[in-house]
């Protein structure tokens, strides 16, 4: 009937490893091939390396001084008047530049790299590294749950899962334009998926494994330092774990403590910059069109339904310079995960997920993905890069549900098994072609 995820032989493991390495290598090449980003108005656009330099100098403001001509303007934030002088999308406060992008990537990657090598890690390489790390954690989470549930996972299912987890996540929108915007999303993607994988590892035992639980909390705390929206997910996970660990609230504190430490440090960082622990710098950012941000936050609930439709069903982008596509057309396999509550109404399928810990992790991942999807819709953020905020989680869930479904389908007659396999292969091939095509266009000729 197939092999479990624990019983692949050496040759089969080599095949799976080669698939993972192949997808990872393509993504890294696509992001890194063009080299470092060009200078912008005579200053590097590599914002995170600049932030690492600032930290090494013992300050939170960038070492790049604002142009005196901009500071001399009647309104230095006037996007028309400062167009030739500003550091685009930096925050200007009391005559200094700051970044509203979270400090985590600079602290965990760029600063250590600078200390070890004396040079700057290109943002393109960092985006690829975080995306590949998130991909690895997605595979780890899927195979961890598969092994724990003792699902029959034949080679064809494992291979398509590895291909799909790397190509259906829509990180291609990050890799094909790997700038500082995409880096914040890529790093958040990595830390969130790593947090869920560690959470699954911790809850699999009779009593939670406290080191894994602590590291999971740390990952969610670091994710909040990548994108402030992730702080809401950390709070959501704390609430969910409260109900899960009520008999052992001391274990909950092991998860909450690193999140709290990260929260205090992040609030202190904000206060040191803007004298407000809740100010990340958006108020002072130098945007090309400040009305854009006002429109996002002022029209919130009017954005909800149109943006949800766009994020899920839209076939093509309304933006020519920043492509986007709805989940249905970009990663159709993720729809299985999006429909998780409906899919699990099937009793046979629900019976294939035996352990309460597995169900808890899956529903937690689902709650996080849907929360971010709704939040993006409320704010009207529909660019392609935002797909990576929620699609990878849904793809992991899809594969957990497909693996659970295979436990039922494999007992059916041959035609139904063949139909299931053909559907899975087709959805995977679709995403592979889309992903490889987008990445291939980036490779030098």
MARLUM-911760 format. One line per field, with one value per residue (C-alpha): residue number from 1; residue in one letter; chain; x, y, z. Coordinates in Angstrom, 2 decimals, m for minus. Layout:
k	(NUM/...)
r	(A/...)
c	(A/...)
xx	(X/...)
yy	(Y/...)
zz	(Z/...)
END
This chain:
k	(1/2/3/4/5/6/7/8/9/10/11/12/13/14/15/16/17/18/19/20/21/22/23/24/25/26/27/28/29/30/31/32/33/34/35/36/37/38/39/40/41/42/43/44/45/46/47/48/49/50/51/52/53/54/55/56/57/58/59/60/61/62/63/64/65/66/67/68/69/70/71/72/73/74/75/76/77/78/79/80/81/82/83/84/85/86/87/88/89/90/91/92/93/94/95/96/97/98/99/100/101/102/103/104/105/106/107/108/109/110/111/112/113/114/115/116/117/118/119/120/121/122/123/124/125/126/127/128/129/130/131/132/133/134/135/136/137/138/139/140/141/142/143/144/145/146/147/148/149/150/151/152/153/154/155/156/157/158/159/160/161/162/163/164/165/166/167/168/169/170/171/172/173/174/175/176/177/178/179/180/181/182/183/184/185/186/187/188/189/190/191/192/193/194/195/196/197/198/199/200/201/202/203/204/205/206/207/208/209/210/211/212/213/214/215/216/217/218/219/220/221/222/223/224/225/226/227/228/229/230/231/232/233/234/235/236/237/238/239/240/241/242/243/244/245/246/247/248/249/250/251/252/253/254/255/256/257/258/259/260/261/262/263/264/265/266/267/268/269/270/271/272/273/274/275/276/277/278/279/280/281/282/283/284/285/286/287/288/289/290/291/292/293/294/295/296/297/298/299/300/301/302/303/304/305/306/307/308/309/310/311/312/313/314/315/316/317/318/319/320/321/322/323/324/325/326/327/328/329/330/331/332/333/334/335/336/337/338/339/340/341/342/343/344/345/346/347/348/349/350/351/352/353/354/355/356/357/358/359/360/361/362/363/364/365/366/367/368/369/370/371/372/373/374/375/376/377/378/379/380/381/382/383/384/385/386/387/388/389/390/391/392/393/394/395/396/397/398/399/400/401/402/403/404/405/406/407/408/409/410/411/412/413/414/415/416/417/418/419/420/421/422/423/424/425/426/427/428/429/430/431/432/433/434/435/436/437/438/439/440/441/442/443/444/445)
r	(X/X/X/X/X/X/X/X/X/X/X/X/X/X/X/X/X/X/X/X/X/X/X/X/X/X/X/X/X/X/X/X/X/X/X/X/X/X/X/X/X/X/X/X/X/X/X/X/X/X/X/X/X/X/X/X/X/X/X/X/X/X/X/X/X/X/X/X/X/X/X/X/X/X/X/X/X/X/X/X/X/X/X/X/X/X/X/X/X/X/X/X/X/X/X/X/X/X/X/X/X/X/X/X/X/X/X/X/X/X/X/X/X/X/X/X/X/X/X/X/X/X/X/X/X/X/X/X/X/X/X/X/X/X/X/X/X/X/X/X/X/X/X/X/X/X/X/X/X/X/X/X/X/X/X/X/X/X/X/X/X/X/X/X/X/X/X/X/X/X/X/X/X/X/X/X/X/X/X/X/X/X/X/X/X/X/X/X/X/X/X/X/X/X/X/X/X/X/X/X/X/X/X/X/X/X/X/X/X/X/X/X/X/X/X/X/X/X/X/X/X/X/X/X/X/X/X/X/X/X/X/X/X/X/X/X/X/X/X/X/X/X/X/X/X/X/X/X/X/X/X/X/X/X/X/X/X/X/X/X/X/X/X/X/X/X/X/X/X/X/X/X/X/X/X/X/X/X/X/X/X/X/X/X/X/X/X/X/X/X/X/X/X/X/X/X/X/X/X/X/X/X/X/X/X/X/X/X/X/X/X/X/X/X/X/X/X/X/X/X/X/X/X/X/X/X/X/X/X/X/X/X/X/X/X/X/X/X/X/X/X/X/X/X/X/X/X/X/X/X/X/X/X/X/X/X/X/X/X/X/X/X/X/X/X/X/X/X/X/X/X/X/X/X/X/X/X/X/X/X/X/X/X/X/X/X/X/X/X/X/X/X/X/X/X/X/X/X/X/X/X/X/X/X/X/X/X/X/X/X/X/X/X/X/X/X/X/X/X/X/X/X/X/X/X/X/X/X/X/X/X/X/X/X/X/X/X/X/X/X/X/X/X/X/X)
c	(A/A/A/A/A/A/A/A/A/A/A/A/A/A/A/A/A/A/A/A/A/A/A/A/A/A/A/A/A/A/A/A/A/A/A/A/A/A/A/A/A/A/A/A/A/A/A/A/A/A/A/A/A/A/A/A/A/A/A/A/A/A/A/A/A/A/A/A/A/A/A/A/A/A/A/A/A/A/A/A/A/A/A/A/A/A/A/A/A/A/A/A/A/A/A/A/A/A/A/A/A/A/A/A/A/A/A/A/A/A/A/A/A/A/A/A/A/A/A/A/A/A/A/A/A/A/A/A/A/A/A/A/A/A/A/A/A/A/A/A/A/A/A/A/A/A/A/A/A/A/A/A/A/A/A/A/A/A/A/A/A/A/A/A/A/A/A/A/A/A/A/A/A/A/A/A/A/A/A/A/A/A/A/A/A/A/A/A/A/A/A/A/A/A/A/A/A/A/A/A/A/A/A/A/A/A/A/A/A/A/A/A/A/A/A/A/A/A/A/A/A/A/A/A/A/A/A/A/A/A/A/A/A/A/A/A/A/A/A/A/A/A/A/A/A/A/A/A/A/A/A/A/A/A/A/A/A/A/A/A/A/A/A/A/A/A/A/A/A/A/A/A/A/A/A/A/A/A/A/A/A/A/A/A/A/A/A/A/A/A/A/A/A/A/A/A/A/A/A/A/A/A/A/A/A/A/A/A/A/A/A/A/A/A/A/A/A/A/A/A/A/A/A/A/A/A/A/A/A/A/A/A/A/A/A/A/A/A/A/A/A/A/A/A/A/A/A/A/A/A/A/A/A/A/A/A/A/A/A/A/A/A/A/A/A/A/A/A/A/A/A/A/A/A/A/A/A/A/A/A/A/A/A/A/A/A/A/A/A/A/A/A/A/A/A/A/A/A/A/A/A/A/A/A/A/A/A/A/A/A/A/A/A/A/A/A/A/A/A/A/A/A/A/A/A/A/A/A/A/A/A/A/A/A/A/A/A/A/A/A/A/A/A/A/A)
xx	(0.00/2.99/5.58/5.22/7.11/9.55/10.56/12.05/15.20/18.44/17.69/14.23/15.58/18.16/15.38/13.45/16.59/17.44/13.94/14.29/17.78/16.62/13.73/15.94/18.75/16.37/14.92/18.33/19.61/16.51/16.82/20.59/21.54/21.10/23.44/23.05/20.35/21.48/22.13/19.23/20.01/23.63/22.78/22.44/18.91/20.03/18.24/18.82/22.61/22.38/20.36/22.97/25.63/23.55/23.30/27.04/27.51/25.25/22.32/18.85/18.96/20.69/24.20/22.99/22.30/19.25/20.02/20.21/18.21/15.33/15.50/15.43/12.10/8.98/7.63/10.40/7.75/6.17/6.58/6.83/9.30/11.53/11.47/15.12/16.40/14.52/15.52/12.36/10.17/12.57/11.12/12.25/12.08/13.89/16.31/17.34/16.47/14.92/13.36/9.76/10.71/11.28/14.80/14.80/16.43/19.19/19.86/19.74/21.32/22.88/24.69/26.27/27.23/28.93/30.80/31.96/32.88/33.33/31.07/27.38/25.03/22.99/19.29/18.59/20.55/18.80/15.35/16.30/17.77/14.66/12.37/14.39/14.37/10.60/10.34/12.47/10.31/7.15/8.54/9.56/6.09/4.34/6.56/6.50/2.71/2.74/5.14/3.27/m0.07/1.56/0.08/0.98/3.06/4.34/7.21/4.96/3.04/6.18/7.83/4.84/4.50/8.12/7.71/4.42/5.52/8.32/6.45/2.84/3.70/3.83/7.16/8.01/6.62/9.32/12.11/11.47/11.64/13.77/13.89/13.55/9.75/10.02/12.71/10.40/7.76/10.27/11.79/8.34/7.38/10.43/9.92/6.17/6.53/9.50/7.35/4.57/7.01/8.53/5.07/4.10/7.32/6.64/3.01/3.57/4.68/2.46/3.81/4.97/8.67/9.64/12.79/10.83/7.93/10.29/11.94/8.51/7.61/10.93/10.17/6.78/8.39/11.05/8.34/6.73/10.08/9.88/6.30/4.16/1.12/2.79/2.43/m1.31/m0.58/1.62/m1.30/m3.65/m1.33/m1.09/m4.89/m5.16/m2.41/m4.08/m7.04/m4.76/m2.42/m4.88/m3.94/m0.27/m0.21/3.47/4.15/2.25/4.63/7.53/5.93/4.85/8.13/10.26/7.36/7.09/10.85/10.74/7.71/9.45/12.59/10.56/8.61/11.87/13.33/10.31/10.50/14.20/13.42/10.07/9.35/6.34/6.50/3.72/5.11/6.99/7.70/4.86/3.66/6.96/7.69/8.66/6.20/5.79/2.08/1.16/m2.53/m2.04/m1.45/m4.30/m6.64/m5.66/m6.37/m9.25/m11.47/m10.78/m14.06/m15.05/m11.93/m12.84/m15.02/m13.39/m9.92/m10.91/m12.24/m9.01/m6.71/m8.56/m10.21/m8.61/m6.98/m4.62/m3.09/m4.42/m0.83/1.53/4.76/3.97/2.22/m0.39/m2.72/m5.47/m4.92/m7.25/m5.02/m1.66/m1.82/m5.05/m3.88/m3.99/m7.79/m7.90/m6.29/m8.52/m11.55/m10.14/m13.23/m15.48/m13.10/m12.84/m16.59/m15.96/m15.90/m13.54/m11.05/m11.36/m10.70/m7.40/m6.13/m6.03/m4.10/m5.54/m2.12/m2.11/m5.60/m4.62/m1.56/m3.55/m6.34/m3.76/m2.04/m5.45/m6.47/m3.20/m3.51/m7.13/m6.45/m3.70/m5.82/m8.68/m6.31/m4.72/m8.18/m9.36/m6.35/m6.64/m3.12/m3.45/m0.01/1.51/4.15/1.45/0.40/3.44/1.91/m0.79/m0.48/2.44/0.45/m2.55/m0.35/1.03/m2.53/m3.54/m0.86/m1.79/m5.39/m4.33/m2.13/m5.00/m7.32/m4.92/m5.37/m9.02/m8.58/m5.91/m8.55/m10.89/m10.95/m8.21/m10.06/m10.72/m7.12/m5.97/m8.28/m6.94/m3.33/m3.97/m5.57/m2.67/m0.11/m1.98/m2.21/1.45/2.59/0.61/2.43/5.82/5.40/4.24/7.07/9.83/8.64/8.70/12.11/13.58/12.88/15.16/18.14/20.88/21.00)
yy	(0.00/2.30/3.30/5.42/8.68/6.90/4.04/5.51/3.74/5.54/5.95/7.36/9.78/10.90/11.60/13.68/15.56/16.32/17.70/19.99/21.12/21.69/23.96/25.79/26.29/27.69/30.15/31.26/31.71/33.67/36.07/36.45/36.34/40.09/40.93/43.66/46.27/49.49/52.72/55.09/58.81/58.04/55.99/52.26/50.92/48.03/49.28/46.33/46.44/50.13/49.25/46.67/49.39/51.62/48.90/48.31/52.04/51.84/53.82/53.22/55.92/55.22/56.52/58.10/61.81/63.39/65.82/69.35/70.66/68.41/69.47/73.11/72.62/74.18/70.63/68.00/65.27/66.87/64.02/66.42/68.81/66.09/63.76/64.44/64.22/61.67/58.16/56.55/54.88/55.69/57.46/61.03/62.05/64.96/65.26/61.58/58.59/55.46/52.34/51.38/47.84/45.59/45.05/41.23/40.54/43.03/41.48/37.80/37.86/41.11/42.09/38.63/38.46/41.87/40.84/37.55/38.75/42.51/42.93/43.35/40.47/41.44/41.75/39.42/36.65/37.27/37.04/33.73/32.37/33.20/31.78/28.56/28.38/28.78/26.08/23.72/24.38/23.74/20.36/19.62/20.48/18.32/15.25/15.63/15.42/12.62/10.55/11.23/10.29/7.23/8.16/5.91/8.29/6.64/8.12/9.79/11.62/12.68/13.89/15.92/17.39/18.57/20.10/21.77/23.13/24.93/26.12/26.64/29.07/32.04/33.18/33.74/37.26/37.81/36.20/37.98/41.41/40.87/44.30/45.40/45.11/41.47/40.81/41.76/39.33/36.54/36.72/36.74/33.70/31.82/32.59/31.86/28.47/27.63/28.57/26.23/23.39/23.76/23.98/20.73/19.12/20.26/19.13/15.69/14.15/13.26/16.36/19.37/19.44/22.67/23.57/23.29/25.22/28.00/28.16/28.26/31.29/32.90/32.39/34.07/36.92/37.36/37.28/40.29/42.04/41.38/42.57/44.16/42.22/39.04/40.35/39.75/36.15/35.76/36.97/34.61/31.64/32.56/32.49/29.17/27.62/28.87/26.59/23.77/23.93/25.01/22.08/23.10/26.90/26.87/25.35/28.21/30.64/28.88/29.83/33.32/34.42/34.76/36.48/38.93/39.58/40.25/42.51/44.55/44.90/45.92/48.50/49.83/50.06/52.07/54.33/54.97/56.09/57.84/58.28/56.02/52.23/51.62/53.80/51.82/54.82/54.69/58.10/59.64/57.64/59.43/57.96/58.87/59.29/59.60/59.39/55.73/54.76/56.96/55.27/51.83/52.54/55.00/52.80/49.56/47.64/48.99/47.22/43.85/42.11/43.55/42.75/39.25/38.60/39.92/37.97/34.70/34.78/37.47/36.11/38.99/42.04/45.57/46.70/46.63/47.23/45.03/41.83/40.00/37.08/35.52/32.29/30.36/31.05/31.34/28.35/26.39/23.58/26.06/26.18/22.78/24.33/27.40/25.08/23.09/23.36/22.14/19.38/18.04/17.65/14.40/11.77/9.39/12.15/13.42/9.91/9.89/12.66/10.74/12.97/16.01/17.69/17.39/18.83/21.67/22.57/22.42/24.62/27.04/27.34/27.84/30.54/32.40/32.23/33.36/36.14/37.55/37.14/39.11/41.74/42.26/42.51/45.04/47.21/46.65/45.22/43.08/43.14/39.79/39.94/39.82/36.35/34.99/36.22/33.53/31.17/29.03/28.17/27.14/24.99/23.09/22.50/21.35/18.69/17.50/17.12/15.42/12.97/12.26/11.80/9.30/7.06/6.74/6.83/4.10/1.61/2.46/0.94/1.68/4.32/6.49/6.19/7.13/10.17/11.35/10.93/12.67/15.63/15.95/15.65/18.20/20.81/20.32/20.50/23.72/25.39/24.02/25.44/28.81/29.02/27.77/30.06/33.14/32.26/31.29/34.75/36.16/33.99/35.61/34.54)
zz	(0.00/0.23/2.74/5.83/6.07/8.39/6.11/2.94/1.82/1.03/m2.68/m2.00/0.60/m1.97/m4.49/m1.94/m0.93/m4.59/m5.17/m2.16/m3.21/m6.79/m5.80/m3.29/m5.80/m8.42/m5.91/m4.71/m8.26/m9.30/m6.37/m6.34/m10.02/m10.70/m7.79/m5.16/m5.62/m7.34/m5.48/m5.06/m5.35/m4.53/m1.45/m1.19/m1.17/1.02/4.09/6.38/6.02/6.88/9.97/10.96/10.64/12.89/15.54/15.37/15.95/19.01/17.63/16.22/13.52/10.22/9.71/6.45/7.14/5.50/2.71/4.19/1.23/2.22/5.85/4.73/2.92/4.49/4.75/4.43/4.05/0.98/m1.58/m4.52/m2.94/m1.47/m4.48/m5.36/m1.80/0.26/1.20/m0.08/2.54/5.36/8.40/9.07/12.73/14.38/11.48/11.39/9.27/10.79/9.31/9.99/8.95/11.97/13.36/13.50/10.09/10.82/14.24/13.31/9.84/8.59/11.77/12.35/8.68/8.90/12.06/10.54/7.06/7.32/4.29/3.55/2.78/m0.30/0.43/m2.48/m0.84/2.48/0.88/m0.73/2.52/4.53/1.83/1.66/5.46/5.50/2.83/4.93/7.99/5.95/4.89/8.48/9.79/7.19/7.65/11.42/11.46/8.87/10.98/14.19/12.65/11.03/7.68/4.77/2.69/m0.51/m2.47/m5.05/m2.31/m0.45/m3.68/m4.84/m1.34/m1.38/m4.84/m3.95/m0.56/m2.37/m5.45/m4.34/m1.55/m3.96/m2.56/m6.23/m5.71/m3.10/m5.09/m8.37/m6.72/m3.61/m2.02/1.61/1.46/0.44/3.02/5.88/4.58/3.86/7.34/8.94/6.83/8.09/11.77/11.72/10.03/12.26/15.26/14.17/13.46/16.93/18.46/16.75/17.98/21.54/21.72/20.27/23.56/26.51/28.26/26.22/25.40/27.11/25.08/21.81/23.34/24.44/21.01/19.39/21.48/20.56/16.85/17.19/19.12/16.43/13.75/15.45/15.03/11.28/10.74/13.46/12.24/13.49/17.05/16.67/15.73/18.81/20.95/19.12/19.79/23.46/23.74/21.91/24.01/27.18/26.47/25.35/28.38/31.07/33.35/32.96/32.97/33.96/30.55/28.94/30.63/28.91/25.57/26.64/28.27/25.09/23.33/26.23/26.17/22.41/22.93/25.63/23.52/20.47/22.50/23.94/20.44/19.30/22.33/21.79/18.24/18.41/22.14/21.71/22.31/19.79/17.00/14.34/12.14/9.64/10.82/9.76/6.60/3.41/0.91/m2.73/m2.05/1.66/0.74/m0.17/3.45/4.66/2.19/3.42/7.06/6.66/4.49/6.31/6.30/2.91/1.62/3.12/0.54/m2.63/m1.28/m0.17/m3.65/m5.17/m2.86/m3.40/m6.83/m8.99/m12.12/m12.95/m11.39/m11.43/m10.89/m13.82/m11.87/m8.87/m10.02/m8.02/m8.52/m6.45/m4.57/m6.89/m9.90/m8.19/m5.83/m6.35/m4.08/m1.16/m1.49/0.22/3.29/3.11/3.32/6.25/8.53/5.71/4.64/8.18/8.38/6.53/9.27/7.48/6.87/10.42/11.69/9.81/12.08/15.33/17.70/19.43/19.23/15.42/15.16/17.51/15.40/12.17/13.50/14.94/11.57/9.96/12.44/11.83/8.03/7.98/10.48/8.27/5.13/6.71/8.07/4.65/3.11/5.68/4.88/1.15/0.77/m2.36/m3.99/m4.88/m2.18/0.51/m0.66/1.18/4.45/4.39/1.41/2.74/5.86/3.76/1.51/4.52/5.70/2.22/2.23/5.69/4.50/1.26/3.16/5.54/2.57/1.00/4.04/2.96/m0.83/m0.91/0.23/m2.65/m6.11/m8.63/m10.67/m7.62/m6.48/m9.97/m10.04/m6.67/m7.81/m11.13/m9.34/m6.91/m9.71/m11.83/m9.08/m8.22/m11.84/m12.32/m9.44/m10.52/m14.03/m12.69/m10.18/m12.46/m15.26/m13.02/m11.59/m14.95/m16.33/m13.62/m14.50/m16.62/m20.24)
END
